Amino acid sequence: MIHKEGYKILTVTCIALALLNVLITWLWPSGLIFGAIVSVVVLVLVLQFFRNPNRALKISDNNKVIAPADGKIVVIEEAQENEYFKDRRIQVSIFMSPTNVHVNRNPISGKVNYFKYHPGKYLVAWHPKSSEENERTTTVIGDGKTEILFRQIAGALAKRIVSYVDVGAEVKQGADMGFIKFGSRVDLFLPLDAKIEVTHDQKVKGNRTVIARLG
């Protein structure tokens, strides 16, 4: 299944590849096979980037914070969150390489209490300052008992962040909340008493891996 964010890019890619093969046939008839091979490789790469596997949650459980994205855990630490909470939280960061599924999903169910888009730089996603200086969105979801902050962060290649949430909206755990085009990162800011269930460098899957358990 292909994510809707890939439809336009796939259409443009197919048209560009078709024109390229016409040009190759005209200028270099013997290179048709080469052009076809390159076209297939490029198309497969684009298709795999925009893939959207069906990972619907069978049971929603707000005591569990579910991974909002595929990738590798690159940060687990206590940190100061200055945009919304303005206090200490446990930060868990997931680095998404270009080969990962780039769909972003709601880590818990609840009401969107805060959302803000920040234009910014395009530092590499694992850079310590990327969470505060890169293009990003900040979303806070609350269920009446606790609030979770979720931040989409653009990387050196990712220059378009898409978010589908609005302040005041009720969202369901595991439902699509956005997409980041090409390599990127997501940060979670959790309560200090959250029990972290992942380890540094662990590979996680959106809607499958439990990041933490809430008290």
N, CA and C of each residue as an Amber inpcrd file, in Angstrom:
protein
   645
   0.8390000  -1.1880000   0.0000000   0.0000000   0.0000000   0.0000000
   0.8840000   1.2530000   0.0000000   0.5430000   2.2100000  -0.8610000
   1.3200000   3.4400000  -0.9800000   0.6030000   4.5800000  -0.2600000
   1.3700000   5.3490000   0.5270000   0.7890000   6.4660000   1.2570000
   0.3690000   7.5670000   0.2870000  -0.6850000   8.2860000   0.6270000
  -1.2150000   9.3390000  -0.2500000  -0.2110000  10.4440000  -0.5240000
   0.7480000  10.6560000   0.4020000   1.7450000  11.6980000   0.1910000
   2.6830000  11.3710000  -0.9660000   2.6720000  10.1150000  -1.4100000
   3.5560000   9.7220000  -2.5020000   2.9310000   9.7950000  -3.8770000
   1.6170000  10.0160000  -3.9570000   0.9380000   9.9810000  -5.2490000
   1.5200000  10.9830000  -6.2420000   1.6640000  12.2340000  -5.8200000
   2.1550000  13.2740000  -6.7230000   3.5830000  12.9990000  -7.1550000
   4.4350000  12.6420000  -6.1810000   5.8370000  12.3730000  -6.5050000
   5.9700000  11.1740000  -7.4300000   5.1540000  10.1410000  -7.2030000
   5.2000000   8.9630000  -8.0710000   4.7710000   9.3200000  -9.4940000
   3.7480000  10.1540000  -9.6190000   3.2850000  10.5680000 -10.9410000
   4.3740000  11.3340000 -11.6840000   4.9930000  12.3050000 -10.9850000
   6.0650000  13.0910000 -11.5880000   7.2520000  12.2040000 -11.9510000
   7.5880000  11.2580000 -11.0590000   8.7070000  10.3480000 -11.3110000
   8.4610000   9.5000000 -12.5490000   7.2520000   8.9650000 -12.6860000
   6.9240000   8.1290000 -13.8470000   7.0000000   8.9210000 -15.1460000
   6.4920000  10.1530000 -15.1280000   6.5510000  10.9980000 -16.3220000
   8.0020000  11.3190000 -16.6810000   8.8010000  11.6720000 -15.6600000
  10.2060000  12.0050000 -15.8950000  10.9760000  10.8000000 -16.4410000
  10.7150000   9.6180000 -15.8880000  11.4090000   8.4160000 -16.3530000
  10.9920000   8.0500000 -17.7730000   9.7210000   8.2360000 -18.0910000
   9.2430000   7.9570000 -19.4460000   9.9260000   8.8790000 -20.4550000
  10.0090000  10.1720000 -20.1120000  10.6740000  11.1280000 -20.9990000
  12.1590000  10.8080000 -21.1420000  12.7730000  10.3960000 -20.0230000
  14.1890000  10.0340000 -20.0520000  14.4320000   8.8590000 -20.9880000
  13.5510000   7.8620000 -20.9320000  13.7210000   6.6910000 -21.7960000
  13.4830000   7.0250000 -23.2600000  12.5710000   7.9490000 -23.5240000
  12.3590000   8.3970000 -24.9100000  13.6220000   9.0930000 -25.4240000
  14.2060000   9.9440000 -24.5620000  15.4310000  10.6490000 -24.9430000
  16.5820000   9.6790000 -25.1750000  16.7170000   8.6880000 -24.2900000
  17.7870000   7.6940000 -24.4440000  17.6140000   6.9210000 -25.7440000
  16.3850000   6.5250000 -26.0610000  16.1090000   5.7780000 -27.2860000
  16.4800000   6.5920000 -28.5200000  16.2320000   7.8940000 -28.4320000
  16.5150000   8.7690000 -29.5750000  18.0140000   9.0140000 -29.7560000
  18.7170000   9.2860000 -28.6340000  20.1330000   9.6220000 -28.7100000
  21.0520000   8.4090000 -28.6690000  20.5870000   7.3490000 -28.0180000
  21.4510000   6.1660000 -27.7910000  20.5910000   4.9060000 -27.8240000
  20.1810000   4.4890000 -29.0170000  19.2530000   3.3500000 -29.1500000
  19.7190000   2.0880000 -28.4250000  21.0050000   1.8590000 -28.4020000
  21.5060000   0.6400000 -27.7540000  21.4660000   0.7340000 -26.2300000
  21.1860000   1.9380000 -25.7300000  21.1430000   2.1070000 -24.2840000
  19.7600000   1.9430000 -23.6850000  18.8020000   1.4620000 -24.4630000
  17.4320000   1.3160000 -23.9800000  17.3340000   0.4050000 -22.7650000
  18.0670000  -0.7140000 -22.7970000  18.0190000  -1.6510000 -21.6720000
  18.5810000  -1.0000000 -20.4180000  19.6820000  -0.2510000 -20.5820000
  20.2820000   0.4610000 -19.4450000  19.2770000   1.4460000 -18.8520000
  18.6160000   2.1980000 -19.7260000  17.6300000   3.1690000 -19.2530000
  16.4840000   2.5070000 -18.5180000  16.0600000   1.3530000 -19.0320000
  14.9560000   0.6410000 -18.3960000  15.3470000   0.1400000 -17.0060000
  16.5730000  -0.3630000 -16.8710000  17.0460000  -0.8650000 -15.5770000
  17.1160000   0.2740000 -14.5620000  17.6830000   1.4090000 -14.9830000
  17.7820000   2.5720000 -14.0920000  16.3930000   3.0350000 -13.6730000
  15.4550000   3.0500000 -14.6120000  14.0920000   3.4930000 -14.3190000
  13.4230000   2.5960000 -13.2870000  13.6160000   1.2940000 -13.4340000
  13.0110000   0.3470000 -12.4880000  13.5980000   0.5410000 -11.0980000
  14.9220000   0.7180000 -11.0180000  15.5800000   0.9060000  -9.7160000
  15.0620000   2.1760000  -9.0410000  14.9890000   3.2770000  -9.7940000
  14.5040000   4.5420000  -9.2300000  13.0660000   4.4080000  -8.7670000
  12.2340000   3.7680000  -9.5790000  10.8220000   3.6130000  -9.2290000
  10.6480000   2.7590000  -7.9780000  11.4310000   1.6970000  -7.8480000
  11.3600000   0.8330000  -6.6680000  11.7700000   1.5980000  -5.4160000
  12.8140000   2.4330000  -5.5250000  13.2670000   3.2260000  -4.3780000
  12.1850000   4.1990000  -3.9190000  11.5280000   4.8570000  -4.8630000
  10.4740000   5.8050000  -4.5120000   9.2860000   5.0700000  -3.9090000
   8.9350000   3.9260000  -4.4890000   7.8060000   3.1440000  -3.9780000
   8.0610000   2.6660000  -2.5520000   9.2680000   2.1930000  -2.2730000
   9.5430000   1.6800000  -0.9250000   9.5490000   2.8030000   0.1010000
   9.9490000   4.0070000  -0.3310000   9.9500000   5.1160000   0.6190000
   8.5400000   5.5080000   1.0280000   7.5950000   5.4450000   0.1040000
   6.2290000   5.8690000   0.3960000   5.3070000   4.6920000   0.7520000
   5.8880000   3.5520000   1.0840000   5.0500000   2.4190000   1.4440000
   4.3400000   2.6900000   2.7740000   3.1710000   2.1360000   2.9080000
   2.3640000   2.3540000   4.1070000   1.7600000   1.0190000   4.5420000
   2.5390000   0.2120000   5.2540000   2.0460000  -1.1100000   5.6580000
   0.8480000  -1.0090000   6.6010000  -0.0400000  -1.9430000   6.4940000
  -1.2350000  -1.9690000   7.3530000  -0.8380000  -2.4730000   8.7410000
  -0.8350000  -1.5680000   9.7140000  -0.4840000  -1.9370000  11.0830000
  -1.5350000  -1.4270000  12.0610000  -2.7720000  -1.6420000  11.7320000
  -3.8600000  -1.1800000  12.6030000  -3.7440000  -1.8440000  13.9740000
  -3.9250000  -1.0370000  15.0250000  -3.8860000  -1.5820000  16.3860000
  -5.1560000  -2.3710000  16.6590000  -5.0100000  -3.5670000  17.2130000
  -6.1800000  -4.3730000  17.5600000  -6.8320000  -3.8490000  18.8330000
  -6.0050000  -3.4110000  19.7760000  -6.5130000  -2.8900000  21.0520000
  -5.7650000  -1.6070000  21.3960000  -6.5040000  -0.5510000  21.7130000
  -5.8960000   0.7010000  22.1410000  -5.6630000   0.6640000  23.6520000
  -4.4920000   1.0820000  24.0900000  -4.1430000   1.0530000  25.5090000
  -3.3270000   2.2940000  25.8400000  -3.9340000   3.2800000  26.4800000
  -3.2470000   4.5270000  26.7730000  -2.2360000   4.4250000  27.9090000
  -2.1530000   3.2690000  28.5590000  -1.0820000   3.0590000  29.5290000
   0.2360000   2.7590000  28.8200000   0.1530000   2.4990000  27.5230000
   1.3300000   2.2320000  26.7100000   1.5170000   3.3670000  25.7050000
   2.7450000   3.8440000  25.5660000   3.0780000   4.8030000  24.5200000
   3.6540000   3.9990000  23.3570000   2.9170000   3.9830000  22.2660000
   3.3110000   3.1800000  21.1090000   4.2410000   3.9810000  20.2030000
   5.2060000   3.3180000  19.5960000   6.1490000   3.9920000  18.6990000
   5.4020000   4.7440000  17.6030000   5.6650000   6.0400000  17.4400000
   4.9900000   6.8190000  16.4150000   5.6330000   6.7000000  15.0460000
   6.7710000   6.0040000  14.9610000   7.4770000   5.9020000  13.6890000
   8.4150000   4.7040000  13.6930000   8.7990000   4.2790000  12.5020000
   9.8360000   3.2680000  12.3520000  11.1980000   3.9400000  12.4670000
  12.2060000   3.1940000  12.9270000  13.5460000   3.7550000  12.9690000
  14.3870000   3.1710000  14.0720000  15.4010000   3.9150000  14.4980000
  16.3350000   3.4770000  15.5310000  16.3420000   4.4820000  16.6800000
  16.3390000   3.9760000  17.9010000  16.3980000   4.8270000  19.0810000
  17.7990000   5.4450000  19.1800000  17.8540000   6.7860000  19.1390000
  19.1560000   7.4580000  19.1910000  19.3310000   8.2920000  20.4600000
  18.2360000   8.5590000  21.1730000  18.3270000   9.3360000  22.4180000
  17.3500000   8.7640000  23.4420000  17.8250000   8.5220000  24.6560000
  16.9820000   8.2510000  25.8280000  17.6310000   9.0010000  26.9800000
  17.0340000  10.1200000  27.3850000  17.6540000  10.9150000  28.4300000
  16.6480000  11.8730000  29.0530000  16.9490000  12.3130000  30.2560000
  16.1490000  13.3630000  30.8720000  16.5690000  14.6920000  30.2730000
  15.5960000  15.4920000  29.8510000  15.9130000  16.7480000  29.1840000
  14.9050000  17.8250000  29.5550000  15.3150000  19.0670000  29.3900000
  14.4300000  20.2000000  29.6070000  13.5970000  20.4330000  28.3450000
  12.2590000  20.4820000  28.5010000  11.3790000  20.7680000  27.3640000
  10.8500000  22.1890000  27.5660000  11.2720000  23.1070000  26.6950000
  11.0060000  24.5280000  26.9260000   9.8550000  25.1120000  26.1110000
   9.3420000  24.3760000  25.1560000   8.2950000  24.9570000  24.3190000
   6.9230000  24.9030000  24.9700000   6.5690000  23.7710000  25.5620000
   5.2150000  23.5960000  26.0970000   5.2270000  23.3130000  27.5950000
   5.8890000  22.2630000  28.0080000   5.8800000  21.8700000  29.4220000
   6.7090000  22.8200000  30.2940000   7.8450000  23.2460000  29.7370000
   8.7780000  24.1020000  30.4730000   9.2430000  23.4500000  31.7720000
   9.5150000  22.1510000  31.6860000  10.0690000  21.4210000  32.8240000
  10.8510000  20.2200000  32.3120000  11.2730000  19.3630000  33.2130000
  12.0840000  18.2030000  32.8500000  11.1830000  17.0570000  32.3990000
  11.6010000  16.3810000  31.3560000  10.8730000  15.2320000  30.8090000
  11.8800000  14.1770000  30.3660000  11.3750000  12.9770000  30.1000000
  12.2180000  11.9550000  29.4930000  12.0590000  12.0790000  27.9790000
  13.1730000  12.3110000  27.3030000  13.1570000  12.4230000  25.8510000
  13.5780000  11.0960000  25.2270000  12.7650000  10.6190000  24.3100000
  13.0950000   9.4270000  23.5160000  13.0320000   9.8410000  22.0500000
  14.1250000   9.6730000  21.3260000  14.1910000  10.1010000  19.9310000
  14.3940000   8.9160000  19.0060000  13.6840000   8.9480000  17.8770000
  13.7650000   7.8890000  16.8660000  14.2900000   8.4920000  15.5760000
  15.4160000   7.9750000  15.0910000  15.9600000   8.4200000  13.8070000
  15.3830000   7.5570000  12.6950000  14.8330000   8.2240000  11.6780000
  14.2280000   7.5370000  10.5400000  15.1350000   7.7000000   9.3280000
  15.7300000   6.6270000   8.8540000  16.5830000   6.6940000   7.6660000
  15.6970000   6.6890000   6.4160000  16.2530000   7.0210000   5.2370000
  15.4450000   7.0160000   4.0100000  14.8110000   5.6590000   3.6940000
  15.3340000   4.5810000   4.2840000  14.7790000   3.2570000   3.9910000
  13.6310000   2.8680000   4.9180000  13.4000000   3.6570000   5.9600000
  12.3160000   3.3550000   6.9020000  10.9620000   3.7780000   6.3550000
   9.8880000   3.1790000   6.8900000   8.5400000   3.6720000   6.6480000
   8.4510000   5.0480000   7.2920000   7.9510000   6.0440000   6.5630000
   7.9560000   7.4150000   7.0760000   6.5870000   7.9290000   7.4930000
   5.6340000   7.0330000   7.6640000   4.3350000   7.4100000   8.2120000
   4.5070000   7.6780000   9.7040000   3.9000000   8.7320000  10.2050000
   3.9030000   9.0310000  11.6380000   2.5240000   8.7770000  12.2100000
   2.4760000   8.1700000  13.4170000   1.2110000   7.7530000  14.0110000
   1.0720000   8.2940000  15.4420000  -0.1610000   8.4340000  15.8960000
  -0.4120000   8.9490000  17.2450000   0.0680000   7.9470000  18.2940000
   0.9280000   8.3680000  19.2430000   1.4350000   7.4370000  20.2550000
   0.4050000   7.0600000  21.3070000  -0.5760000   7.9370000  21.5470000
  -1.6790000   7.6340000  22.4670000  -2.9650000   8.2270000  21.8910000
  -4.1010000   7.8590000  22.4920000  -5.3830000   8.4700000  22.1320000
  -5.6240000   9.6720000  23.0370000  -6.3960000  10.6380000  22.5430000
  -6.7250000  11.7820000  23.3750000  -7.0560000  13.0030000  22.5520000
  -6.9440000  14.1500000  23.1810000  -7.2710000  15.4250000  22.5520000
  -5.9800000  16.1750000  22.2360000  -5.9320000  16.7850000  21.0590000
  -4.7680000  17.5940000  20.6870000  -4.8590000  18.9280000  21.4300000
  -4.0100000  19.0910000  22.4250000  -4.0310000  20.3020000  23.2610000
  -3.1290000  21.4140000  22.7340000  -2.2110000  21.0480000  21.8370000
  -1.2650000  22.0470000  21.3350000  -0.7080000  21.5650000  20.0170000
  -0.5440000  22.5040000  19.0720000   0.1420000  22.1880000  17.8080000
   0.8000000  23.4540000  17.2870000   2.0410000  23.3260000  16.8350000
   2.7160000  24.4710000  16.2320000   3.7480000  24.0020000  15.2160000
   3.7540000  24.6870000  14.0750000   4.7680000  24.4310000  13.0380000
   5.8750000  25.4690000  13.1730000   7.1350000  24.9940000  13.1160000
   8.2870000  25.8830000  13.2130000   9.1400000  25.7660000  11.9460000
   9.2810000  26.8290000  11.1640000  10.2700000  26.7800000  10.0840000
  11.6580000  26.7490000  10.7020000  12.6520000  26.2800000   9.9660000
  13.9810000  26.2160000  10.5530000  15.0340000  25.6890000   9.6110000
  16.1320000  25.2370000  10.1840000  17.2790000  24.7380000   9.4210000
  17.0540000  23.2910000   9.0020000  18.0870000  22.7290000   8.3190000
  18.0230000  21.3280000   7.9020000  19.3300000  20.6330000   8.2950000
  19.6400000  20.7260000   9.5900000  20.7880000  19.9920000  10.1210000
  20.5000000  18.5000000  10.0180000  21.5510000  17.6850000  10.0020000
  21.3280000  16.2400000   9.9950000  20.4790000  15.8730000  11.2040000
  19.5810000  14.9080000  11.0430000  18.5580000  14.6340000  12.0510000
  19.1240000  14.2030000  13.3980000  20.3400000  13.6370000  13.4070000
  20.8960000  13.1900000  14.6960000  21.7040000  14.3000000  15.3930000
  21.7750000  15.4740000  14.7950000  22.4950000  16.5820000  15.4060000
  21.7760000  17.0000000  16.7000000  22.5080000  17.2410000  17.8110000
  21.8700000  17.5900000  19.0880000  20.9520000  18.8040000  19.0120000
  21.2570000  19.7590000  18.1220000  20.4560000  20.9820000  18.0330000
  19.2840000  20.8690000  17.0590000  19.1580000  19.7300000  16.3710000
  18.0960000  19.6100000  15.3660000  16.7030000  19.7060000  15.9870000
  16.5640000  19.2640000  17.2520000  15.2650000  19.2880000  17.9240000
  14.7770000  20.7120000  18.1610000  15.7120000  21.6840000  18.2090000
  15.3380000  23.0640000  18.4990000  15.5380000  24.0080000  17.3230000
  16.3630000  23.6290000  16.3290000  16.6970000  24.5530000  15.2520000
  16.1830000  24.1350000  13.8820000  15.8680000  22.8480000  13.6810000
  15.3960000  22.3990000  12.3700000  13.9290000  22.7210000  12.1420000
  13.4970000  22.6390000  10.8910000  12.0630000  22.6810000  10.5930000
  11.3990000  21.5560000  11.3820000  10.2610000  21.8620000  12.0440000
   9.6540000  20.8520000  12.9030000   8.2010000  21.2240000  13.2200000
   7.4910000  20.2410000  13.7160000   6.1700000  20.4930000  14.2870000
   6.1620000  19.9420000  15.7040000   5.3950000  20.5670000  16.5650000
   5.2280000  20.0840000  17.9330000   3.7540000  19.8310000  18.1850000
   3.4420000  18.6200000  18.6290000   2.0550000  18.2370000  18.9160000
   1.9790000  17.6870000  20.3300000   0.9830000  18.1190000  21.0910000
   0.7640000  17.6030000  22.4370000  -0.6060000  16.9520000  22.4930000
  -0.6340000  15.6870000  22.9050000  -1.8780000  14.9320000  23.0370000
  -2.1020000  14.6170000  24.5110000  -3.2980000  14.9280000  25.0260000
  -3.6310000  14.6410000  26.4130000  -4.8620000  13.7650000  26.5100000
  -4.8700000  12.8730000  27.4990000  -6.0260000  11.9790000  27.6780000
  -6.7890000  12.2800000  28.9680000  -6.5200000  13.4400000  29.5610000
  -7.1790000  13.7960000  30.8170000  -6.3570000  13.4420000  32.0380000
  -5.4170000  12.5100000  31.8890000  -4.5540000  12.1010000  33.0000000
  -3.1110000  12.5630000  32.7950000  -2.6730000  12.5180000  31.5500000
  -1.2990000  12.9010000  31.2350000  -1.2530000  13.4740000  29.8340000
  -0.1220000  14.0880000  29.5070000   0.0830000  14.6470000  28.1800000
   1.4050000  14.1270000  27.6160000   1.4010000  13.8550000  26.3220000
   2.5980000  13.4080000  25.6150000   2.9190000  14.4220000  24.5210000
   4.1650000  14.8620000  24.4620000   4.5940000  15.7670000  23.4040000
   5.3140000  14.9680000  22.3360000   4.9350000  15.2190000  21.1010000
   5.4810000  14.5020000  19.9540000   5.9960000  15.5420000  18.9630000
   7.2720000  15.4220000  18.5690000   7.8600000  16.4180000  17.6780000
   8.3740000  15.7590000  16.3940000   7.8770000  16.2090000  15.2500000
   8.3920000  15.7890000  13.9400000   9.5280000  16.7370000  13.5720000
  10.6690000  16.1910000  13.1920000  11.8340000  17.0220000  12.8960000
  12.3740000  16.6840000  11.5120000  12.5280000  17.6970000  10.6690000
  13.0990000  17.4920000   9.3370000  14.5970000  17.2530000   9.4580000
  15.1450000  16.4850000   8.5180000  16.5800000  16.2350000   8.4900000
  17.2270000  16.9660000   7.3320000  18.4410000  16.5420000   6.9790000
  19.1750000  17.1980000   5.8980000  18.4820000  16.9950000   4.5550000
  17.8020000  15.8550000   4.3920000  17.0950000  15.5640000   3.1390000
  15.6160000  15.9030000   3.2370000  15.0480000  15.7590000   4.4280000
  13.6050000  16.0010000   4.5910000  13.3140000  17.4860000   4.6280000
  12.5690000  17.9670000   3.6490000  12.2500000  19.3900000   3.5990000
  10.7580000  19.6060000   3.4410000   9.9930000  18.6130000   3.8530000
   8.5510000  18.8040000   3.8870000   7.9720000  17.9250000   4.9650000
   7.4370000  18.5450000   6.0060000   6.7560000  17.8320000   7.0740000
   5.2590000  18.0210000   6.8760000   4.5200000  16.9240000   6.9450000
   3.0730000  16.9740000   6.8030000   2.4510000  16.5330000   8.1210000
   1.4730000  17.2870000   8.6050000   0.7510000  16.9180000   9.8260000
  -0.7340000  17.0450000   9.5630000  -1.5120000  16.0830000  10.0930000
  -2.9560000  16.0620000   9.8560000  -3.7590000  16.4500000  11.0970000
  -3.1080000  16.8790000  12.1660000  -3.8220000  17.1440000  13.4160000
  -4.1510000  18.6230000  13.5650000  -5.1990000  18.9090000  14.3070000
  -5.6050000  20.2730000  14.6310000  -5.8750000  20.3650000  16.1280000
  -5.6140000  21.5270000  16.7120000  -5.8760000  21.7280000  18.1390000
  -7.3670000  21.5230000  18.4170000  -7.6500000  20.7430000  19.4540000
  -9.0290000  20.4520000  19.8300000  -9.5590000  19.1630000  19.2600000
  -8.8660000  18.5960000  18.2820000  -9.3230000  17.3520000  17.6610000
  -9.0860000  16.1580000  18.5700000  -9.9940000  15.1870000  18.5150000
  -9.8140000  13.9170000  19.2220000  -9.1160000  12.9420000  18.2850000
  -8.0170000  12.3460000  18.7300000  -7.2570000  11.4310000  17.8860000
  -7.1760000  10.0570000  18.5360000  -6.9930000   9.0570000  17.7050000
  -6.9140000   7.6790000  18.1790000  -5.4780000   7.1700000  18.1150000
  -5.1160000   6.4170000  19.1310000  -3.7940000   5.8090000  19.1720000
  -3.5940000   4.9430000  17.9230000  -2.4570000   5.1560000  17.2490000
  -2.1280000   4.3530000  16.0820000  -2.5990000   4.9060000  14.7620000
  -3.4930000   5.8900000  14.7750000  -3.9770000   6.4690000  13.5240000
  -2.9040000   7.3800000  12.9290000  -2.8990000   7.5170000  11.6070000
  -1.9290000   8.3910000  10.9530000  -2.0770000   9.8190000  11.4490000
  -0.9460000  10.4430000  11.8070000  -0.9850000  11.8550000  12.2020000
  -0.1130000  12.7270000  11.3020000   0.6950000  12.1050000  10.4450000
   1.5260000  12.9000000   9.5660000   2.5290000  12.0650000   8.7950000
   3.4190000  12.7700000   8.1090000   4.4100000  12.1230000   7.2350000
   5.5860000  13.0820000   7.0970000   6.8050000  12.5370000   7.0780000
   7.9940000  13.3570000   6.8290000   8.6810000  12.7890000   5.5920000
   8.8650000  13.6310000   4.5780000   9.4290000  13.1500000   3.3180000
  10.9530000  13.1130000   3.3730000  11.4820000  11.8790000   3.2950000
  12.9110000  11.5640000   3.3240000  13.4770000  11.7130000   4.7370000
  14.7610000  11.2770000   4.9180000  15.3440000  11.0690000   6.2420000
  14.9800000  12.0930000   7.3050000  14.6850000  11.6680000   8.5050000
  14.1540000  12.5780000   9.5100000  14.2200000  11.9510000  10.9040000
  13.5030000  12.5980000  11.8540000  13.5570000  12.1500000  13.2430000
  12.2760000  12.5560000  13.9630000  11.9020000  11.7670000  14.9680000
  10.7770000  12.1450000  15.8290000  11.2430000  12.0710000  17.2830000
  10.7870000  13.0400000  18.0850000  11.1020000  13.0770000  19.5140000
   9.8180000  12.9070000  20.3120000   9.8970000  12.1440000  21.3730000
   8.8060000  12.0230000  22.3430000   9.2970000  12.5970000  23.6700000
   8.4480000  13.4030000  24.3340000   8.7570000  13.8860000  25.6680000
   7.7120000  13.3220000  26.6200000   8.1780000  12.4930000  27.5500000
   7.3130000  11.7020000  28.4200000   7.4670000  12.1310000  29.8720000
   6.4710000  11.8270000  30.7180000   6.5950000  12.1300000  32.1540000
   7.8050000  11.4280000  32.7630000   8.3680000  12.0130000  33.7920000
   9.5690000  11.4510000  34.4110000   9.3330000  10.0820000  35.0320000
   8.0640000   9.7800000  35.3930000   7.7920000   8.4770000  36.0050000
   7.4320000   7.4080000  34.9780000   7.5450000   7.7370000  33.6790000
   7.2630000   6.7350000  32.6440000   8.3290000   5.6370000  32.6790000
   7.9010000   4.4060000  32.4970000   8.8340000   3.2790000  32.4670000
   9.2300000   3.0200000  31.0200000  10.4740000   3.3180000  30.6870000
  10.9470000   3.1870000  29.3090000  11.1710000   1.7110000  28.9710000
  10.6180000   1.2880000  27.8350000  10.6730000  -0.1200000  27.4430000
  11.6410000  -0.3870000  26.2910000  12.3540000   0.6510000  25.8330000
  13.2870000   0.4740000  24.7200000  14.6990000   0.8090000  25.1830000
  15.6750000   0.4550000  24.3680000  17.0760000   0.7200000  24.6870000
  17.7300000   1.4930000  23.5370000  18.8510000   2.1110000  23.8470000
  19.5890000   2.8740000  22.8470000  20.0150000   1.9620000  21.6960000
  19.8610000   2.4540000  20.4630000  20.1980000   1.7360000  19.2200000
  19.1870000   0.6560000  18.8470000  18.1460000   0.4850000  19.6440000
  17.1200000  -0.5030000  19.3020000  16.3220000  -0.0430000  18.0920000
  16.0060000  -0.9760000  17.1990000  15.1490000  -0.6650000  16.0590000
  13.6930000  -0.8580000  16.4740000  12.8680000   0.1070000  16.1210000
  11.4630000   0.0710000  16.5270000  10.5640000   0.1850000  15.3070000
   9.3170000  -0.2450000  15.4890000   8.3260000  -0.1570000  14.4130000
   7.1040000   0.6030000  14.8980000   6.6310000   1.5230000  14.0680000
   5.4310000   2.2710000  14.3950000   4.2360000   1.3600000  14.5700000
   3.4500000   1.6160000  15.6160000   2.2550000   0.8310000  15.9430000
   2.5520000  -0.5980000  16.3650000   3.8100000  -0.9020000  16.6220000
   4.1660000  -2.2450000  17.0760000   5.0010000  -2.2130000  18.3470000
   5.9850000  -1.3560000  18.4270000   6.8880000  -1.3180000  19.5750000
   6.3320000  -0.4300000  20.6750000   6.3630000  -0.9280000  21.9180000
   5.9820000  -0.1320000  23.0760000   7.1920000   0.6740000  23.5220000
   7.0860000   2.0010000  23.4440000   8.1940000   2.8730000  23.8400000
   8.2660000   2.9920000  25.3510000   7.1020000   3.1500000  25.9980000
   7.0820000   3.3360000  27.4620000   5.7260000   2.9550000  28.0170000
   5.7140000   2.7130000  29.3200000   4.4630000   2.4710000  30.0440000
   4.2670000   3.6180000  31.0310000   3.0730000   4.1350000  31.0620000
   2.7600000   5.2680000  31.9360000   2.2390000   4.7870000  33.2780000
   2.4840000   5.5830000  34.3090000   2.0420000   5.1860000  35.6430000
   0.5470000   5.2670000  35.7940000
